[in-house]
Amino acid sequence: MKRSLTLLFVGVLGVTPLWAQTRTPAPVASITNAGDLPARVERLERTLSGRGLMEMFNRIDQLQREVSRLRGQLEEATNRQDDLLKRQRDLYLDLDRRISALERGGGRAPLVSSPVADTENAPVNATPTASSADPAAEEARYQAAFDVLREGNYDVAKERFRAFLTDYPNGSLAANAQYWLGEASYVTRDFDTARTDFGKVVSQFPDSPKVADALLKIGYLNYETQNFNDARAILGKLVQGYPGTSAARLASQRLERMDKEGR
């Protein structure tokens, strides 16, 4: 009996350490993890506040300032370009007005030859006779449309030039009106309509000084629409057919630009 109790007591003593060993690691591990957490947080804070991150923030700030500066420069350049285009357009319009006035003065004879010839068929088309009878009214109508164009009211200008051409299809200013009708469409990037209007200058008024300008704009239109072969053909024809004119000079410059662009 004593031997049995002794063995039982020894067995209990043997089991107790095993139970103690299985329970003790948990609090030890917990203490260890609790000690690592502040250290890890501290390392993370050092990383976040490190030199690399600050440099990145500084770089971002510099880039933002640079973008703002470039945006301001772009806006200024755009405004300057708009002002330059407006001045160029005003100068060109004024030059056209002066040339038209000269054509109606001492150089009027070549321009009125067509209306004079048409007066033989007065019963068929009496409009040229009416325009010849009142050149002041024709000039006033043209100038009214021209002024609207110069102000940048392109849609209204197109309406007035079309009405002018309806009333004065063979007038001394018909070729000019047809050209500026195309110009109004060109400025608003209505390229199909502009091409048609400029083409009418070439086909209906072949002796007009505006033909060279119309060919130039047709070449520009083909360039804008990436029809580079047609653009080259038309601009080359302009250079050969109208040497010494400002239109031919501009055509040569555009051809040189196309050469540099590989187009």
C-alpha positions in Angstrom: 0.0 0.0 0.0 2.8 2.4 0.9 4.5 1.5 -2.4 1.5 2.5 -4.4 1.0 5.8 -2.7 4.7 6.6 -3.2 4.5 5.9 -6.9 1.3 8.0 -7.2 3.0 10.9 -5.5 6.1 10.7 -7.7 3.8 10.6 -10.8 2.0 13.8 -9.7 5.4 15.5 -9.1 6.4 14.4 -12.6 3.3 15.8 -14.3 3.4 19.2 -12.5 6.6 20.4 -14.2 5.2 19.5 -17.6 2.0 21.5 -17.0 4.1 24.4 -15.7 6.3 24.3 -18.8 3.3 24.4 -21.2 1.9 27.5 -19.4 4.9 29.6 -18.8 5.9 30.5 -22.5 2.7 32.5 -23.1 3.4 35.3 -20.7 7.1 35.3 -21.7 6.2 35.7 -25.4 3.7 38.4 -24.6 6.3 40.4 -22.7 8.7 40.0 -25.5 6.2 41.3 -28.1 5.2 44.2 -25.9 8.9 45.2 -25.7 9.4 45.0 -29.5 6.4 47.2 -30.4 7.8 50.5 -29.1 11.1 49.8 -30.8 9.4 49.1 -34.1 7.3 52.2 -33.8 10.4 54.2 -33.1 12.1 52.8 -36.1 9.1 53.6 -38.3 9.0 57.2 -37.0 12.7 57.6 -37.7 12.1 56.3 -41.2 9.2 58.6 -41.8 11.1 61.6 -40.5 14.2 60.6 -42.3 16.1 62.7 -44.8 14.9 60.7 -47.8 11.2 61.4 -47.2 11.9 65.1 -46.5 13.8 65.4 -49.8 10.9 63.8 -51.6 8.4 66.3 -50.1 10.7 69.1 -51.0 11.0 67.8 -54.5 7.3 67.6 -54.9 6.9 71.1 -53.7 9.5 72.3 -56.2 7.7 70.5 -59.0 4.4 72.1 -58.0 6.0 75.5 -58.1 7.6 74.8 -61.4 4.3 73.6 -62.9 2.7 76.8 -61.7 5.4 78.9 -63.2 5.2 77.1 -66.6 1.5 77.4 -66.6 1.8 81.2 -66.1 4.4 81.4 -68.9 2.1 79.4 -71.2 -0.8 81.7 -70.5 1.3 84.7 -71.2 2.6 83.2 -74.4 -0.9 82.3 -75.5 -2.1 85.9 -74.9 0.9 87.3 -76.7 0.2 85.0 -79.7 -3.5 86.0 -79.7 -2.5 89.7 -79.7 0.0 89.2 -82.4 -2.5 87.3 -84.6 -5.0 90.1 -84.1 -2.5 92.8 -85.0 -1.4 90.8 -88.1 -5.0 90.3 -89.1 -5.8 94.0 -88.6 -2.7 95.1 -90.7 -3.6 92.6 -93.4 -7.2 93.8 -93.5 -6.1 97.4 -93.6 -3.7 96.6 -96.4 -6.4 94.9 -98.4 -8.7 97.9 -97.9 -6.0 100.2 -99.2 -5.3 98.0 -102.2 -8.9 97.7 -103.0 -9.3 101.5 -102.9 -6.4 101.8 -105.3 -7.9 99.2 -107.6 -11.1 101.2 -107.7 -9.1 104.3 -108.5 -6.4 104.5 -111.1 -6.2 100.8 -111.6 -10.0 100.3 -112.1 -10.0 99.5 -115.8 -8.9 95.8 -115.7 -11.4 95.1 -112.9 -14.5 96.5 -114.6 -13.7 94.8 -117.9 -15.7 91.8 -116.9 -18.9 93.7 -115.9 -18.7 95.8 -119.1 -18.6 92.6 -121.1 -21.6 91.2 -119.2 -23.7 94.3 -119.9 -24.2 92.9 -123.4 -26.3 90.2 -121.8 -28.2 92.6 -119.6 -31.6 90.9 -120.0 -30.1 87.6 -118.8 -28.2 89.0 -115.8 -28.9 92.6 -114.8 -27.0 92.5 -111.5 -23.6 93.7 -112.9 -25.4 96.7 -114.5 -26.9 97.6 -111.2 -23.6 97.3 -109.4 -21.9 99.4 -112.1 -24.6 102.1 -111.8 -24.0 102.5 -108.1 -20.3 101.7 -107.1 -20.7 103.6 -103.9 -23.4 101.2 -102.7 -21.2 98.3 -103.7 -18.3 99.7 -101.7 -20.5 100.4 -98.7 -21.8 96.9 -98.6 -18.3 95.4 -99.0 -16.9 97.7 -96.3 -19.7 96.8 -93.9 -18.9 93.1 -94.2 -15.2 93.8 -94.0 -15.6 95.7 -90.8 -17.5 92.9 -89.2 -14.8 90.5 -90.2 -12.1 92.8 -88.7 -14.0 92.8 -85.4 -13.9 89.0 -85.3 -17.6 88.3 -85.9 -16.9 85.7 -88.4 -20.3 84.1 -88.7 -21.9 87.5 -89.4 -19.1 88.4 -91.8 -19.7 85.3 -93.8 -23.4 86.1 -94.0 -22.7 89.6 -95.3 -20.1 88.5 -97.8 -22.4 85.9 -99.2 -25.2 88.5 -99.5 -22.7 90.8 -101.2 -21.7 88.2 -103.7 -25.3 87.5 -104.5 -26.0 91.1 -105.2 -22.6 91.9 -106.9 -21.3 88.6 -108.4 -19.3 90.4 -111.0 -18.5 93.6 -109.1 -15.1 95.1 -108.8 -14.8 93.7 -105.2 -16.3 90.3 -105.9 -13.0 88.5 -105.9 -12.0 90.2 -102.6 -15.3 89.3 -101.0 -15.0 85.7 -102.1 -11.5 85.5 -100.7 -12.5 86.9 -97.3 -15.5 84.6 -97.2 -13.0 81.7 -97.4 -10.7 83.4 -94.8 -13.6 83.7 -92.3 -14.2 79.9 -92.6 -10.5 79.2 -92.4 -10.1 81.2 -89.2 -12.9 79.2 -87.6 -11.3 76.0 -88.9 -14.2 75.1 -91.2 -11.7 73.8 -93.6 -14.1 72.1 -96.1 -16.1 75.3 -96.6 -12.9 77.4 -96.7 -11.4 75.1 -99.4 -14.5 75.6 -101.5 -14.5 79.3 -101.1 -10.8 79.7 -101.9 -11.3 77.4 -104.9 -13.9 79.8 -106.3 -11.5 82.6 -106.2 -9.1 80.6 -108.4 -11.8 79.4 -110.8 -14.1 82.4 -111.0 -11.6 85.2 -110.8 -8.4 83.9 -112.4 -7.1 87.4 -113.2 -7.5 88.7 -109.6 -4.5 89.4 -107.4 -6.3 87.4 -104.8 -5.7 84.1 -106.7 -2.2 83.8 -105.2 -3.5 84.4 -101.7 -6.2 81.8 -102.3 -3.7 79.2 -103.5 -1.6 79.9 -100.5 -4.5 79.2 -98.1 -5.5 76.1 -100.0 -1.9 74.9 -99.5 -2.2 75.7 -95.8 -5.5 73.9 -95.6 -4.0 70.7 -97.0 -1.1 71.0 -94.6 -3.5 71.4 -91.7 -5.5 68.4 -92.8 -2.2 66.4 -93.3 -2.7 66.1 -97.1 1.0 66.9 -97.4 1.4 65.8 -101.0 -1.4 68.1 -102.2 0.0 70.8 -100.0 3.4 70.5 -101.7 1.9 70.5 -105.2 -0.2 73.6 -104.6 2.5 75.5 -102.8 5.1 74.6 -105.5 2.6 75.8 -108.2 2.2 79.0 -106.3 6.0 79.6 -106.1 6.5 79.0 -109.8 3.4 80.8 -111.0 3.5 83.9 -108.9 7.2 84.6 -108.2 8.1 87.7 -106.3 4.8 87.9 -104.5 4.3 87.8 -100.7 2.2 84.7 -101.2 5.0 82.9 -103.0 7.5 83.9 -100.3 5.2 82.5 -97.6 4.7 79.3 -99.7 8.5 78.9 -99.9 8.7 79.2 -96.1 6.1 76.6 -95.6 7.8 74.2 -98.0 11.1 74.7 -96.1 9.2 73.9 -92.9 7.8 70.8 -94.4 11.3 69.7 -95.5 12.5 70.1 -91.9 9.6 68.2 -90.6 10.1 65.4 -93.1 6.6 65.9 -94.6 
